[in-house]
Amino acid sequence: MLARRVVLSVLGGAAILASTLAPTDPDPVPAAASTSAFSAVNYAIAVDESASLAPEDMKAEKAAAARIALGDVSSSSHVTVFGFAAAESDDQRAVDPVCPRTTLDAAGRESIGACVDKLRSRKKDEGTGTDFPSAIRQGVHDLSSGTDPSQPRVLFLLTDGEMDVTGSPQYGDPAHREAEGERQLERELKNAAAQGVQIWPLGFGPDPNKEQLDRMAAGGYQKGCVALPSARPKADKVTGAKDVGAKLEKIFAAAHCLRYEQGTSKRPPATLEIDISPLATVGSIVVDKSDSKVTVSYLDPTGHQVPTTGTYKKSKFELAGAGHTVEALKITDPVPGTWKVKVEAPEGHRSLPVGVSVLWQGELRGSITMDPPSPQAGQKATVTMRLQTREGYEIKDPRDYAGLRVRSELTGDGFARQALRLTDDGKGPDPQRSDGSFTGSVQIPKGADGALKVSGTLTASGLSADTRSENGLVAPDVLPVTTALTGPTADAHPGATVTGNLAVHNTSNTPHTLRLSLSDLQPGLLAITPTELTVQPGESTTHKVRFKVAPKNVFGSRLDDGLRLAGTVTVVDTSDGDRTLVRSPISVPVTPEPGFWDRYWWAFVSAAVVLVVAAVAVVAWLRLRRSRRDPFGLMLHLVTEEGEVVNDHPAGHGHKQWYEFAVVEPHRSPRIERRNHGPFAIQRNPEGGAIVRKRGAGRTKLPAGGAVLLTETLSLSLGDETRTPRNRRTRSSRTSRTSRTRATTATTPVTGEGESAGTYESYR
């Protein structure tokens, strides 16, 4: 089986831990011995048809009975379904058989829905009481006749818990019928216990008789499918008709040692979600459609739609109940993760919610280590049992092993058996709480001499028990070779190699050969090198130990969220009677190979930074360029032919870097005024001075000491630059400027696209 990623949360609750003695095994249990060993279950469903039940309760009972039969994960299980009320005349029967004993293979699962539909509420003339003794008698008969006694026998009793045989002649005189009913009920409960039939009552209705329900649960056979409190029969009740199916599935899971989870519920069209644990080996996704017109499709955690029959990606599929109100997809070897269930329905069939749940069984595996593996007598050793999937991946989510019981013990030569307490509570020798590693400590008895063995057994409802053991030898006072292993700490990609260190010290006068091996995980996932090394006399050094991860094709899509390969490294001194020097757990996180973006993201980021910097530079350059052309602050002088400045005008901010203006009253009191779309415009020249634009005459450079002719008698020159406007000077105040002299005139063309050349005059 291919590797699986551990990504799920399956059942709520933390692990319930206990430690008791476990039977020892003559030899260590190899990983390959951990196989599923769940037997089939023979069960019967007794449905109350009495008048005390509302019509909606009967409808919910029928759907629930179908859900149970369809949700069973064993093709060898058998089911019988019957209704019951009371026989209140000679032509009536208390029991109403609807589904004879049916094997839940593909054909049997498909037929259950039709026969369950025969359940009905009794009419007044059909016997409407509640005859518990007859119902239990019928259930025990169906479960014990011609069935394998080694398979669990379970009777589910759906009722309001109120026995009523006052109208049944078979219970004698009317005045004593109630007492006779109680006597016969007690007799039938004892017979159920003698025949190994568990009774799991489920009460519903407005006020179920919880005391009566508890009495019937306690009266039948008490040993469950495993020796755990969760598998002992108990009564439950529902709060309403819609709760019946989920509650019945829950108690069915407990009776059959299945794991159960309820998923989402929505009205179609919708996509529902349900999680399947990495521990699951077989499961059934049960869909309560409420309406037979609802159609369903199933998508695995990788997003692929799976077939409803046949094999796909190592998983086997089998659908039953497609044409009924309840259907179930049984999956052998399911891909772990979040499954999506898409539900569709035609118009007029979308008013009722569709619910999804999952029932599953699985395998629990562990690996056990003792540190040091060859302790001295009187020395304290640490024992760790770590949980794994079948493939050898670590299980980190405690909800995956809810209800777990861990049992461990130490045996050996020269001392009595000792029970060990292993916990996952983060206290004492346990380094971290709820990490899937159960740790405890033990002091090796001073009388120990020779062989040692530490054993551990994991048991959980819905998961096959697993026993692991490790053998060791009591060490002498001084070992000739001592070692210390440091495992790899870095993440690895498929096909990559990570390294650890093995420190060795040989105090003897002879060379020693050490053998290195890797166990407790599926072959081919991780390889160790070297597998052998020689330590020379007196040598004290550190050797690199390399762990090579399998290529990508071994993991497939299950690497999408990453996983951890969990194994055990063993170092044996072959020169000292194969004495174990190291037996240490390692954990190698494996992550998907980085994609194109993951590899080169830095280049994209760097390029983006360069582009941003370049864009900022361009914007800054454009702003600077615009600011260098903005005419704001230029002092414009209007000059006569005689060189007299008749008007000073400070330029403001331009429109698109051009300050537009006009010359007004050129013959009387000439001055410059700002005018939008005026005949003249000026902007700064980045090279110095300014550029004058004259309508119909193009552009002309205006140097700092020059002038540009605007009209026949007036020119424009530049004065000292100012950033604030100045008051215009009067003509009389300006006539005092007598120091100006006329300069010679020079002509320099400045052409723009579609514009003619102009001239400028230079003054000094």
C-alpha positions in Angstrom: 0.0 0.0 0.0 1.3 3.4 -0.9 2.2 5.9 1.8 -0.5 8.1 3.3 -0.4 11.6 4.6 -1.5 12.2 8.1 -3.8 15.3 7.8 -7.1 14.5 9.4 -9.2 15.0 12.4 -11.7 12.2 12.9 -13.3 11.9 16.3 -13.5 14.4 19.2 -12.0 13.8 22.5 -8.5 13.2 24.0 -7.0 9.8 24.5 -8.2 7.9 27.6 -5.1 6.2 29.0 -4.8 3.3 31.3 -2.0 0.8 32.0 -2.6 -2.8 33.1 -0.8 -6.1 32.6 -0.6 -7.6 29.1 0.2 -11.1 28.1 3.7 -11.6 27.0 4.6 -13.0 23.6 7.4 -15.6 23.2 9.0 -13.5 20.4 8.9 -9.9 19.3 5.8 -9.1 17.1 7.0 -8.1 13.7 5.4 -5.2 11.9 3.9 -7.5 9.2 1.8 -9.3 11.9 -0.4 -6.2 12.5 -3.3 -7.2 10.3 -7.0 -6.4 10.6 -8.9 -9.0 12.5 -12.5 -7.8 12.8 -15.2 -10.4 12.7 -18.6 -9.8 11.1 -21.6 -8.9 13.2 -25.0 -10.4 13.4 -27.6 -7.8 14.4 -31.3 -7.2 14.4 -33.2 -3.9 14.4 -36.5 -3.9 16.2 -38.6 -0.8 15.4 -41.5 0.2 17.6 -44.7 0.5 15.5 -47.1 1.3 18.4 -49.6 4.1 18.5 -47.6 6.2 21.0 -45.2 7.2 18.2 -45.8 10.2 15.9 -45.7 9.7 12.1 -42.5 11.7 11.7 -40.8 9.4 14.2 -41.8 6.3 12.2 -40.4 8.0 9.0 -37.1 8.7 10.9 -36.9 5.2 12.2 -37.2 3.7 8.7 -34.4 6.0 7.4 -32.3 5.1 10.4 -32.7 1.4 10.0 -31.6 1.7 6.4 -28.6 3.8 7.3 -27.4 1.2 9.8 -27.7 -1.7 7.3 -26.1 0.3 4.5 -23.3 1.7 6.7 -21.9 -1.7 7.8 -18.4 -2.2 6.6 -18.3 -6.0 6.7 -19.6 -8.0 3.7 -20.1 -11.0 6.0 -22.4 -9.3 8.5 -26.1 -10.2 8.7 -29.1 -8.1 9.6 -32.7 -8.8 10.4 -35.3 -5.9 10.6 -38.8 -6.3 12.2 -41.4 -4.0 13.6 -43.2 -4.7 16.8 -46.3 -3.4 18.8 -48.6 -5.8 20.6 -51.0 -8.7 19.8 -54.4 -7.6 21.3 -56.5 -10.3 19.6 -56.1 -13.9 18.4 -55.6 -12.8 14.7 -52.9 -10.3 15.6 -49.1 -10.7 16.0 -46.9 -8.6 18.2 -44.0 -8.8 15.7 -44.1 -7.7 12.1 -41.0 -9.2 10.1 -40.0 -6.9 7.2 -36.4 -7.9 6.4 -35.4 -11.6 6.8 -31.8 -12.4 7.7 -29.8 -10.7 4.9 -26.1 -11.0 4.2 -24.7 -7.5 3.7 -22.7 -8.2 0.6 -23.3 -6.0 -2.5 -26.7 -7.6 -3.4 -27.9 -7.7 0.2 -27.0 -4.0 0.9 -28.9 -3.0 -2.2 -32.1 -4.9 -1.1 -32.3 -3.5 2.4 -33.9 -0.2 1.4 -36.9 -1.8 -0.2 -37.8 -4.1 2.7 -37.2 -1.4 5.3 -39.9 0.6 3.5 -42.5 -2.0 4.7 -42.3 -0.7 8.3 -45.5 1.1 9.2 -47.4 2.5 12.2 -50.1 0.2 13.5 -53.8 1.1 13.1 -56.1 0.9 16.1 -57.5 -2.5 15.1 -54.0 -4.0 14.5 -52.7 -4.0 18.1 -51.1 -0.7 19.1 -49.5 -1.6 22.5 -45.8 -2.1 23.1 -44.7 -5.7 23.8 -41.0 -5.6 24.8 -40.8 -9.3 25.8 -42.0 -10.4 22.4 -39.6 -8.0 20.6 -36.6 -9.2 22.6 -37.7 -12.9 22.1 -37.9 -12.4 18.3 -34.5 -10.6 18.2 -32.8 -13.3 20.3 -34.3 -16.1 18.1 -33.2 -14.4 14.8 -29.6 -13.8 16.2 -29.0 -17.2 17.7 -30.6 -19.5 15.1 -28.1 -20.9 12.6 -25.5 -18.2 13.2 -21.8 -18.3 14.1 -21.5 -18.1 17.9 -18.1 -16.5 17.6 -19.6 -13.4 15.9 -21.1 -10.6 18.0 -24.9 -10.6 18.3 -26.5 -7.2 18.7 -30.2 -6.2 19.0 -31.0 -2.5 18.4 -34.3 -1.6 20.0 -36.0 1.6 18.8 -38.8 2.6 21.1 -40.2 5.2 23.5 -39.4 2.9 26.4 -43.0 2.5 27.7 -44.1 -1.1 27.8 -47.8 -1.6 27.4 -49.3 -5.1 27.3 -52.5 -4.3 29.1 -54.5 -5.2 25.9 -52.6 -8.4 25.2 -54.5 -11.6 26.2 -51.3 -13.7 26.2 -50.3 -12.0 29.5 -53.3 -13.4 31.3 -55.9 -11.7 33.4 -56.2 -7.9 32.7 -55.6 -7.1 36.3 -52.2 -8.9 36.3 -51.0 -8.2 32.8 -48.6 -5.4 33.8 -46.9 -7.6 36.4 -46.8 -10.6 34.0 -45.2 -8.3 31.4 -42.5 -7.3 33.8 -41.8 -11.0 34.7 -41.6 -12.1 31.1 -39.4 -9.1 30.2 -36.9 -10.1 33.0 -37.0 -13.7 31.7 -36.2 -12.6 28.1 -33.4 -10.3 29.2 -31.8 -13.2 31.0 -32.2 -15.4 28.0 -30.6 -12.7 25.8 -27.6 -12.6 28.2 -27.3 -16.4 28.1 -27.4 -16.4 24.2 -24.7 -13.6 24.0 -27.1 -11.0 22.6 -26.3 -7.4 23.5 -29.3 -5.0 23.6 -28.8 -1.4 22.6 -32.0 0.6 23.2 -32.6 4.0 21.6 -35.4 6.0 23.1 -37.4 8.7 21.2 -40.6 10.5 21.5 -41.4 13.4 23.8 -40.5 11.7 27.0 -38.8 8.3 26.6 -38.6 6.1 29.8 -34.9 6.3 30.4 -35.1 4.0 33.4 -36.7 1.2 31.3 -34.2 1.7 28.5 -31.3 1.4 30.9 -32.8 -1.7 32.4 -32.9 -3.4 29.0 -29.4 -2.4 28.1 -28.0 -3.8 31.4 -30.1 -7.0 31.1 -28.5 -8.4 28.0 -25.0 -9.6 27.3 -22.5 -7.2 28.6 -19.2 -8.1 26.9 -18.6 -5.9 23.9 -16.5 -6.4 20.8 -13.5 -5.2 22.8 -12.8 -4.9 26.5 -13.4 -1.2 26.6 -16.2 0.8 28.4 -17.3 2.3 25.1 -18.3 -1.2 23.8 -20.5 -2.0 26.7 -24.3 -1.8 25.8 -25.9 1.4 26.9 -29.2 3.2 26.2 -29.4 6.6 24.5 -32.2 8.9 23.4 -32.9 11.4 20.7 -34.3 14.9 21.0 -36.4 14.8 17.8 -37.1 12.8 14.7 -34.2 14.3 12.8 -31.8 13.1 15.5 -32.7 9.4 15.2 -30.4 8.5 12.3 -27.3 10.0 13.8 -28.0 8.6 17.3 -28.6 5.1 16.0 -25.4 5.2 13.9 -23.5 6.3 16.9 -24.7 3.4 19.1 -24.3 1.0 16.1 -20.6 2.2 15.8 -20.1 1.5 19.5 -21.7 -2.0 19.3 -19.9 -3.0 16.2 -16.5 -1.4 17.3 -16.7 1.1 14.4 -15.6 4.7 14.4 -18.3 7.2 13.6 -18.3 10.8 12.5 -21.1 13.0 11.5 -20.5 15.5 8.7 -22.2 18.6 7.4 -25.9 18.9 6.4 -27.3 21.2 3.7 -30.1 21.5 1.3 -29.3 20.6 -2.3 -27.6 21.7 -4.4 -24.6 21.7 -2.0 -21.2 20.2 -1.3 -20.9 18.3 2.0 -17.7 17.3 3.6 -16.6 14.4 5.7 -13.2 13.3 7.1 -11.7 9.8 6.8 -8.8 8.9 9.2 -5.4 7.7 8.0 -6.0 4.7 10.3 -9.1 3.6 8.3 -8.8 0.4 6.3 -12.5 0.2 5.3 -15.4 2.7 5.7 -18.8 3.6 4.5 -19.9 7.2 3.6 -23.6 7.2 4.4 -25.8 9.9 2.8 -29.3 10.6 4.2 -30.9 12.2 1.2 -34.4 12.6 2.7 -35.7 12.5 -0.9 -35.0 9.6 -3.3 -34.7 12.1 -6.2 -31.4 13.5 -4.8 -28.4 12.4 -6.8 -24.9 12.1 -5.2 -21.3 12.2 -6.5 -18.2 11.6 -4.4 -14.8 13.4 -4.6 -11.7 12.1 -2.8 -9.3 14.4 -1.0 -7.3 15.0 -4.1 -10.4 16.4 -5.9 -11.0 13.5 -8.2 -14.5 12.1 -8.6 -14.4 8.4 -7.7 -16.5 5.6 -9.3 -19.3 4.1 -7.3 -18.2 0.6 -8.2 -14.9 -1.0 -9.0 -11.3 0.0 -8.2 -9.7 3.4 -8.4 -6.2 4.4 -7.1 -5.9 1.2 -4.9 -9.3 1.8 -3.3 -12.3 -0.4 -3.9 -15.8 1.1 -4.1 -19.3 -0.4 -3.7 -22.5 1.7 -3.7 -25.9 0.6 -2.3 -29.2 2.4 -2.0 -28.8 4.8 -4.9 -32.6 4.8 -5.6 -33.7 5.2 -2.0 -33.7 8.0 0.6 -30.4 6.6 2.1 -27.4 5.5 0.2 -23.9 4.5 1.2 -20.6 4.2 -0.6 -18.4 1.5 1.0 -14.7 2.1 0.4 -11.9 -0.5 1.1 -8.5 1.1 1.7 -9.8 4.7 1.4 -7.6 7.7 0.7 -7.4 9.6 4.0 -8.4 13.2 4.1 -11.5 15.4 3.6 -14.0 13.8 1.2 -16.5 16.0 -0.6 -20.1 14.8 -1.3 -21.9 16.8 -4.0 -25.7 16.5 -3.9 -28.0 17.7 -6.7 -31.8 17.6 -6.9 -34.4 18.7 -9.5 -36.8 21.6 -8.8 -39.4 20.7 -6.2 -37.1 18.3 -4.4 -34.7 20.7 -2.7 -36.6 21.6 0.5 -35.1 18.9 2.8 -31.5 18.9 4.1 -29.1 16.1 3.1 -26.8 14.7 5.8 -23.5 12.8 5.5 -21.7 10.6 8.0 -18.9 8.0 7.9 -18.5 4.6 9.7 -15.0 3.0 9.5 -12.7 0.4 11.0 -8.9 0.5 10.9 -5.6 -0.7 12.2 -3.5 0.8 14.9 0.2 0.2 14.9 2.9 1.0 17.3 6.6 0.8 17.8 8.3 0.3 21.2 11.8 1.3 22.3 13.8 1.1 25.6 16.6 3.5 26.3 19.2 2.3 26.9 18.3 -1.0 25.1 20.9 -2.9 27.2 20.6 -1.3 30.6 22.6 -2.4 33.7 20.9 -4.0 36.7 19.6 -1.2 38.9 19.7 1.4 36.1 16.6 3.4 35.1 15.3 2.9 31.5 12.8 4.9 29.5 10.2 3.0 27.5 8.4 4.7 24.7 5.5 3.4 22.5 4.8 5.5 19.5 1.6 5.3 17.4 1.9 5.0 13.6 -0.2 4.2 10.6 0.2 0.9 8.8 2.7 2.5 6.4 4.9 3.9 9.2 3.7 7.5 9.5 3.5 9.2 12.8 0.0 10.0 14.2 0.0 13.4 15.8 -3.8 14.1 16.3 -5.0 12.5 19.5 -8.6 12.4 18.1 -7.5 9.7 15.8 -7.0 7.3 18.7 -9.7 8.5 21.1 -10.5 5.9 23.7 -7.1 4.3 23.4 -5.8 1.9 26.1 -2.0 1.3 26.4 -0.8 -1.7 28.4 2.9 -2.4 29.0 5.2 -4.6 31.0 8.8 -5.6 31.6 9.8 -9.3 31.9 13.2 -11.0 32.1 15.5 -13.4 33.8 16.0 -13.1 37.6 12.9 -11.0 38.5 9.1 -11.0 38.5 7.0 -9.4 35.8 6.6 -5.6 36.3 3.7 -3.5 35.0 4.7 -0.2 33.3 2.6 3.0 33.1 3.0 4.8 29.7 1.3 8.2 29.3 1.1 10.9 26.7 0.4 13.8 29.2 3.7 15.7 28.9 4.6 14.9 32.5 7.6 13.0 33.9 9.5 11.2 31.2 6.9 12.0 28.5 8.4 15.0 26.7 5.3 16.4 25.0 1.6 16.0 25.5 -0.7 14.5 22.9 2.0 13.8 20.3 1.2 10.1 19.8 4.2 8.9 21.9 3.4 7.2 25.2 6.3 7.2 27.6 7.2 5.8 31.0 10.2 4.8 33.1 11.2 1.6 34.9 14.1 0.7 37.1 15.7 -2.6 36.1 15.6 -4.9 39.1 19.0 -5.4 40.8 18.5 -9.2 40.5 18.1 -9.0 36.7 20.6 -11.2 35.0 20.4 -12.0 31.3 17.5 -11.4 28.9 15.1 -8.5 29.1 11.9 -7.9 27.2 9.6 -4.9 27.3 6.1 -5.3 25.7 3.2 -3.0 24.9 -0.3 -3.5 23.6 -2.5 -0.8 22.1 -6.3 -1.3 22.1 -9.0 1.1 20.9 -12.6 0.8 19.8 -12.8 0.5 16.0 -9.0 -0.3 15.7 -7.4 -3.7 15.8 -5.2 -4.3 18.8 -1.4 -4.3 18.2 1.3 -5.7 20.5 5.0 -4.7 20.2 8.0 -6.0 22.1 11.7 -5.3 22.3 14.3 -7.7 23.6 17.5 -6.7 25.4 20.3 -8.0 27.6 21.4 -6.8 31.0 24.7 -5.0 30.4 27.9 -5.6 32.3 29.4 -2.8 34.4 31.4 -1.6 31.4 30.4 -2.0 27.8 33.4 -2.3 25.3 31.6 0.0 22.8 29.3 2.9 23.6 27.3 4.9 21.1 25.0 7.9 20.8 22.7 8.6 17.9 21.5 12.0 16.8 18.7 11.7 14.2 18.2 14.0 11.3 16.5 17.3 12.0 16.0 18.8 8.5 13.0 18.4 6.3 13.4 16.2 3.2 12.0 16.1 -0.3 11.2 12.9 -2.1 14.5 11.3 -3.4 16.6 13.5 -1.1 19.0 12.5 1.7 19.2 13.8 5.2 21.9 13.0 7.7 22.3 12.2 11.4 25.4 11.4 13.5 26.5 8.3 15.3 29.1 8.9 18.0 31.1 5.8 18.8 33.8 5.0 21.4 35.7 1.7 21.6 37.4 1.1 24.9 38.5 -2.4 24.1 41.7 -3.8 22.5 39.9 -5.4 19.5 37.9 -4.0 16.6 34.1 -4.2 16.8 31.7 -4.4 13.9 28.4 -2.5 14.2 25.3 -3.3 12.1 22.8 -0.5 11.4 19.2 -1.2 10.4 15.8 0.6 10.1 12.5 -0.9 11.1 8.8 -0.1 12.0 7.9 1.4 8.6 6.9 0.1 5.2 9.9 -1.1 3.2 11.1 1.2 0.5 10.1 4.5 2.1 13.4 5.2 3.8 16.8 3.7 3.5 19.8 3.9 5.9 23.5 4.0 5.0 26.0 2.7 6.0 24.5 -0.6 7.1 27.8 -1.7 8.7 30.9 0.0 10.1 34.0 -1.1 12.0 35.2 0.6 15.1 39.0 0.3 15.7 40.5 -0.3 19.1 40.6 3.0 21.1 38.7 4.8 18.4 36.4 7.7 19.4 34.8 9.4 16.5 31.5 10.5 14.9 30.2 8.8 11.7 27.6 10.3 9.4 24.4 8.3 9.0 22.4 9.0 5.9 18.7 8.5 5.4 17.5 8.5 1.8 13.8 9.2 1.1 11.9 7.2 -1.5 11.2 9.0 -4.9 8.1 11.0 -5.5 6.2 8.3 -7.4 6.1 6.1 -4.3 4.1 8.8 -2.4 2.0 10.1 -5.2 -0.6 12.8 -4.4 -0.5 11.9 -0.7 2.5 14.2 -0.3 0.4 17.3 -1.0 0.2 18.4 2.7 3.5 16.8 3.8 4.0 13.8 6.1 6.4 12.3 8.6 8.2 9.0 8.1 8.5 7.4 11.5 10.9 4.5 12.0 13.3 3.0 14.5 17.1 2.9 14.1 18.8 -0.1 15.6 22.6 -0.4 16.1 23.9 -3.9 17.1 27.4 -4.8 18.2 27.9 -8.1 16.2 31.3 -8.6 18.0 29.6 -8.6 21.4 26.9 -11.3 20.9 24.6 -9.0 18.8 24.2 -6.7 21.8 21.8 -3.8 21.0 23.6 -0.5 21.6 21.0 1.8 20.1 17.3 1.4 19.5 16.1 4.9 18.8 12.9 6.3 17.1 13.5 8.8 14.3 11.1 11.1 12.5 11.8 12.5 9.0 9.4 15.3 7.8 8.8 14.8 4.0 7.5 17.8 2.1 6.6 18.1 -1.6 9.4 19.1 -4.0 9.2 22.9 -4.5 7.5 23.9 -7.6 8.8 26.5 -10.1 7.4 29.4 -8.0 8.9 27.9 -4.7 12.3 27.6 -6.4 12.5 30.9 -8.0 10.2 33.1 -6.0 13.3 35.2 -4.9 14.0 36.0 -8.6 10.4 37.2 -9.1 10.5 39.2 -6.0 13.8 40.7 -6.9 12.5 41.6 -10.4 9.4 43.1 -8.9 11.5 45.2 -6.6 13.7 46.3 -9.5 10.5 47.2 -11.4 9.1 49.1 -8.5 12.3 51.0 -8.0 12.5 51.8 -11.7 8.9 52.9 -11.7 9.6 55.1 -8.7 12.7 56.5 -10.4 10.7 57.2 -13.6 8.0 59.0 -11.6 10.5 61.0 -9.7 12.4 61.9 -12.9 9.1 63.0 -14.5 8.2 65.0 -11.5 11.7 66.5 -11.4 11.5 67.2 -15.1 8.1 68.8 -14.7 9.4 70.8 -11.7 12.4 71.9 -13.8 10.1 73.3 -16.5 7.5 74.8 -14.2 7.8 78.6 -14.6 6.7 79.4 -11.1 9.1 82.0 -9.6 10.3 83.5 -12.9 10.3 87.4 -12.9 9.1 88.6 -16.3 10.2 92.1 -17.4 8.3 94.0 -20.2 11.0 96.2 -21.9 10.6 99.0 -24.4 12.7 99.6 -27.5 14.8 102.0 -25.4 15.6 99.3 -22.9 13.3 100.7 -20.2 11.5 98.1 -18.0 7.9 99.2 -17.9 6.4 96.2 -16.1 7.5 93.5 -13.7 5.3 90.3 -13.5 6.0 87.2 -11.4 5.1 84.0 -13.2 2.8 81.5 -11.4 2.5 77.8 -11.9 1.9 76.9 -15.5 -0.7 74.7 -17.1 1.2 71.7 -18.3 4.4 73.6 -17.4 3.4 76.6 -19.6 2.5 80.0 -18.0 0.1 81.7 -20.5 -0.2 85.5 -20.6 -1.0 88.6 -22.8 0.3 92.1 -23.1 -2.4 94.6 -22.4 -2.5 98.4 -23.3 0.7 98.1 -25.2 0.6 101.8 -26.3 -0.6 103.5 -23.1 0.4 101.6 -20.0 1.8 98.3 -21.2 1.7 95.4 -18.7 1.7 91.6 -18.6 -1.5 89.8 -17.4 -2.1 86.1 -17.0 -4.5 84.9 -19.6 -5.6 81.3 -20.2 -5.0 80.6 -23.9 -3.2 83.9 -24.1 -1.0 84.7 -27.2 2.2 84.1 -25.2 3.4 81.4 -22.9 6.6 80.7 -21.0 8.3 77.8 -19.3 11.6 77.1 -17.7 14.4 75.8 -19.9 16.2 72.9 -17.9 19.4 74.1 -19.5 18.9 77.6 -18.1 16.8 80.6 -18.8 13.3 80.0 -20.3 11.5 79.2 -23.5 8.9 81.5 -24.9 6.0 80.3 -27.0 4.4 82.8 -29.3 1.1 82.0 -31.1 1.9 81.5 -34.7 5.7 81.9 -34.2 6.8 78.7 -32.5 9.2 78.6 -29.6 12.2 80.8 -28.8 14.9 80.4 -26.2 15.2 83.2 -23.6 18.6 83.3 -22.0 19.0 84.9 -18.5 20.6 88.0 -20.1 18.6 88.1 -23.3 15.2 89.3 -24.6 12.5 88.0 -26.9 10.4 90.4 -29.0 6.7 90.1 -28.2 5.2 93.1 -30.1 6.6 95.6 -32.5 7.8 97.8 -29.6 7.9 95.5 -26.5 10.2 92.7 -25.5 10.3 90.1 -22.7 13.3 89.6 -20.5 14.0 87.8 -17.2 14.7 89.5 -13.9 15.9 88.2 -10.6 13.9 85.0 -9.7 11.4 85.3 -6.9 9.2 82.7 -5.3 6.6 85.3 -4.1 4.8 87.9 -6.1 6.0 91.4 -5.9 4.0 94.7 -6.3 4.1 96.0 -9.7 6.4 99.0 -10.0 5.1 102.2 -11.5 6.5 103.7 -14.7 7.9 106.7 -12.8 9.8 104.5 -10.4 11.3 102.6 -13.3 12.5 105.6 -15.3 15.4 105.9 -12.8 17.0 102.9 -14.5 19.4 104.8 -16.7 22.3 102.4 -16.5 21.0 99.9 -19.0 22.6 100.0 -22.4 21.3 98.4 -25.6 22.9 95.2 -26.6 23.4 93.9 -30.1 20.7 91.6 -31.5 21.4 87.9 -32.2 19.1 85.3 -33.7 18.9 81.6 -32.5 16.1 79.4 -33.9 14.3 76.9 -31.5 12.0 74.7 -33.4 9.3 72.3 -32.2 7.3 69.8 -34.2 5.0 71.8 -36.5 6.4 75.1 -35.2 8.4 77.9 -36.9 11.7 79.3 -35.6 11.9 82.5 -33.6 14.6 84.9 -32.5 15.9 86.3 -29.3 17.6 89.5 -28.4 20.5 89.6 -25.9 20.9 92.6 -23.5 23.6 93.4 -21.1 
